[in-house]
Amino acid sequence: MLSRTHHCDPQFHEVTKRVPVHLFARDAAQRWGDALREEAASFGEVCSVMRQLAFGGGRGVITQPLASLAYRLVYRHWGQYSADSDWFAEQSDGLLSPAQCAFLQRQYSWTHASPYTGGCSTISLWDHVAQEMVCFRSLDWPAAEAIGRTTRIFDLRGPRGETHGSSAGMMGMLGILTGVREGVSVVLNFAPSPGLAGRCKPDPTLMLRRFFEDLSVHDFSDAVELLSRERPGAPCFITVCGVNRGEACVLGWDVAGPPEIRWADKAGVLVQTNHYHNASSAVGRNKPQLRSAPPGGWFHTKLQRNSQQRAQFLLSELRKLISAQEPITSEALCKLYSQPPVWNHETAHWVEMRPKHNQLRAWVHRADLAA
């Protein structure tokens, strides 16, 4: 069932299930085999739900031929991580074909051709007590309940089996939406566009997977330099957060060309939701904004329509928190994110990252969703 979140009063429950991914192993079975053995049931649910999301109802008349064509012409021969995608299709017990699995791995890019308007809210700020930068994000997407129930923390193992980093996601997803490695974290946010931007470039989630596989990245400046050279296949915002005060920026890509970079303010604060800021050359792509809550309240409003409201609220509350010299605790940030429209009908999970300690924590909003 593609259920949205109907619980307007979230109670935060931490996701504790961690599964290993041998990121640098030789083949897909070695990379993902241990994780799949632990998460076979949740993988089956992810396959079923995501298949319905992309190919169910009348959508399949368009999306199924599109997936088959893209797979035959592009993904099978030149697509990134095709071997991993094909392996997962084989493990799905017939729920997904190789073409469908490859299509779903690029769901972020294909969503730009659909009526859906994505969400997500990301903040970076300086924790004056712990003397480190903190990044916190919500993931807001269709099928929020199912995504929350299948959210796991993946321990990304390095070339020698060491802990290389962590990501929050679902079993079977090859790309990365949210992750941390020693000294730096990255978060993907949805960016508005006039339609499908899909040049022959990587889906942003797969681009971030490649970022985690690049061993030349050692700190915040390395990450910004590397990602600035990327050209993703769809418009997106990527928040990069480091360790030292003020080490945070948002790289915003429009349809083509290099990203525009927006930096944290002097207090070390940065907020990104789902609109281009006024100084951006792409500001004209923003959706019209709601200026006041409708009769039903902010909780159920469309996420690109309330993007500026979310950003303004978060910025205002963060400034209050900083001026009060309050500790930047996980509990304080969860409480902040529990207020609409930051908390909304498509919120699936929340993630906190502290790059100084290569630490990632995740929460869902009901006890029965937490693993």
Long-range contacts (C-beta under 8 A, 24 or more apart in sequence): 1-49, 1-145, 1-146, 2-49, 2-52, 2-53, 2-56, 2-142, 2-143, 2-146, 3-143, 3-144, 3-145, 3-146, 4-142, 4-144, 4-145, 4-345, 4-346, 5-144, 5-145, 5-148, 5-344, 5-345, 5-346, 5-347, 5-348, 5-365, 6-345, 7-365, 7-366, 8-299, 8-340, 8-343, 10-338, 10-343, 10-347, 10-365, 10-366, 11-365, 11-366, 11-367, 12-334, 12-338, 12-350, 12-363, 12-364, 12-365, 13-363, 13-364, 13-365, 13-366, 13-367, 13-369, 13-370, 14-361, 14-362, 14-363, 14-370, 15-151, 15-152, 15-153, 15-168, 15-349, 15-361, 15-362, 15-363, 15-364, 15-370, 15-371, 16-153, 16-370, 16-371, 17-152, 17-153, 17-371, 18-152, 18-153, 18-154, 18-155, 18-166, 19-152, 19-153, 19-154, 19-155, 19-171, 20-154, 20-155, 20-157, 21-154, 21-155, 21-156, 21-157, 22-157, 22-161, 23-156, 23-157, 23-158, 23-164, 23-212, 23-213, 24-157, 24-158, 24-159, 24-164, 24-213, 27-83, 27-87, 28-83, 28-84, 28-86, 28-87, 28-88, 29-87, 31-84, 32-84, 32-87, 32-88, 35-154, 35-171, 36-91, 36-171, 39-152, 39-171, 42-149, 42-150, 42-152, 42-170, 42-171, 42-371, 43-91, 43-92, 43-171, 43-172, 44-92, 44-93, 44-95, 45-146, 45-149, 45-150, 46-146, 46-150, 46-170, 46-171, 46-172, 46-173, 47-92, 47-95, 47-96, 47-172, 48-95, 49-143, 49-146, 49-150, 50-104, 50-107, 50-143, 51-95, 51-96, 51-100, 51-104, 53-142, 53-143, 54-100, 54-103, 54-104, 54-107, 54-110, 55-100, 63-103, 63-110, 64-100, 66-103, 66-110, 67-99, 67-100, 67-102, 67-103, 68-99, 70-99, 70-102, 70-103, 71-98, 71-99, 71-102, 71-103, 72-99, 74-200, 75-99, 75-102, 76-102, 78-200, 80-202, 80-203, 80-206, 80-209, 80-210, 81-105, 81-174, 81-206, 81-209, 84-174, 85-174, 88-172, 88-174, 92-172, 101-172, 105-173, 105-174, 105-175, 105-203, 105-205, 105-206, 106-203, 106-205, 106-206, 106-233, 107-203, 108-175, 108-188, 108-190, 108-203, 108-204, 108-205, 108-234, 108-236, 109-196, 109-197, 109-198, 109-203, 109-204, 109-233, 109-234, 110-196, 110-198, 111-190, 112-193, 112-195, 112-196, 112-197, 112-198, 112-234, 112-235, 113-195, 113-196, 113-198, 116-142, 117-190, 117-192, 117-274, 117-287, 117-302, 117-303, 117-304, 117-305, 118-190, 118-274, 118-303, 118-304, 119-190, 119-273, 119-274, 119-303, 119-304, 119-307, 119-344, 119-346, 119-347, 120-187, 120-188, 120-189, 120-190, 120-273, 120-274, 120-303, 121-189, 121-271, 121-272, 121-273, 121-310, 121-311, 121-314, 121-337, 121-342, 122-187, 122-189, 122-237, 122-239, 122-271, 122-272, 122-273, 123-269, 123-270, 123-271, 123-272, 123-314, 123-318, 123-333, 124-239, 124-241, 124-248, 124-264, 124-268, 124-269, 124-270, 125-248, 125-267, 125-268, 125-269, 125-270, 125-318, 125-322, 125-328, 126-245, 126-246, 126-267, 126-268, 126-269, 126-322, 126-328, 127-327, 127-328, 127-354, 128-322, 128-325, 128-328, 129-327, 129-328, 130-327, 130-328, 130-354, 130-356, 132-243, 132-354, 132-355, 132-356, 132-357, 133-241, 133-242, 133-243, 133-244, 133-245, 133-247, 133-248, 133-268, 133-354, 133-355, 133-356, 134-241, 134-328, 134-333, 134-352, 134-353, 134-354, 135-180, 135-185, 135-187, 135-239, 135-241, 135-248, 135-352, 135-353, 135-354, 135-355, 136-333, 136-337, 136-350, 136-351, 136-352, 136-353, 137-178, 137-187, 137-189, 137-239, 137-350, 137-351, 138-337, 138-342, 138-343, 138-347, 138-349, 138-350, 139-168, 139-177, 139-178, 139-347, 139-348, 139-349, 139-350, 139-351, 140-303, 140-344, 140-346, 140-347, 140-348, 141-346, 141-348, 142-346, 143-348, 144-345, 144-346, 144-347, 144-348, 145-348, 145-369, 147-348, 147-349, 148-348, 148-349, 148-364, 148-365, 148-366, 148-369, 149-364, 149-368, 149-369, 149-371, 150-371, 151-348, 151-349, 151-362, 151-364, 151-369, 151-371, 152-371, 153-360, 153-361, 153-362, 156-181, 156-212, 159-215, 163-358, 164-212, 165-212, 165-358, 166-358, 166-359, 166-360, 167-212, 167-360, 168-349, 168-351, 168-360, 168-362, 173-205, 174-205, 174-206, 174-209, 175-203, 175-204, 175-205, 175-206, 175-207, 175-208, 175-209, 176-205, 176-208, 176-209, 176-211, 176-212, 177-205, 177-208, 178-351, 178-353, 178-360, 179-208, 179-212, 179-353, 179-360, 180-353, 180-354, 180-355, 180-358, 180-359, 180-360, 181-212, 181-217, 181-355, 181-358, 182-218, 182-355, 182-358, 183-218, 183-219, 183-220, 183-242, 183-243, 183-355, 183-356, 183-358, 184-217, 184-219, 184-220, 184-222, 184-223, 184-240, 184-241, 184-242, 184-243, 184-355, 185-240, 185-241, 185-353, 185-355, 185-360, 186-211, 186-223, 186-227, 186-238, 186-239, 186-240, 186-241, 187-238, 187-239, 187-241, 187-351, 187-353, 188-236, 188-237, 188-238, 189-236, 189-237, 189-238, 189-239, 189-272, 189-273, 189-274, 190-236, 190-237, 190-274, 190-304, 191-234, 191-235, 191-236, 191-237, 191-252, 191-253, 191-254, 191-274, 191-276, 191-285, 192-235, 192-274, 192-275, 192-276, 192-285, 192-286, 192-287, 192-304, 193-234, 193-235, 193-254, 193-255, 193-285, 194-285, 196-234, 197-233, 197-234, 197-235, 197-255, 198-233, 198-234, 199-231, 199-233, 199-256, 200-233, 201-231, 201-232, 201-233, 202-230, 202-232, 202-233, 203-232, 203-233, 203-234, 204-232, 204-233, 204-234, 204-236, 204-238, 207-232, 208-238, 219-243, 220-244, 220-247, 220-355, 224-249, 224-251, 224-261, 227-251, 227-259, 228-258, 228-259, 228-261, 230-259, 231-256, 231-257, 231-258, 235-282, 235-285, 237-272, 237-274, 239-270, 239-272, 241-353, 241-355, 242-355, 243-355, 243-356, 252-276, 252-280, 252-282, 254-280, 254-281, 254-282, 254-285, 267-319, 267-322, 269-315, 269-318, 269-319, 269-322, 271-311, 271-314, 271-315, 271-318, 272-311, 273-307, 273-308, 273-310, 273-311, 273-314, 274-303, 274-304, 274-307, 275-304, 275-307, 275-308, 275-311, 297-340, 298-340, 298-341, 298-344, 299-340, 299-341, 299-343, 299-344, 299-345, 300-344, 300-345, 301-341, 301-344, 303-341, 303-344, 303-346, 306-341, 306-344, 309-341, 310-341, 310-342, 313-339, 313-341, 313-342, 314-342, 330-361, 334-363
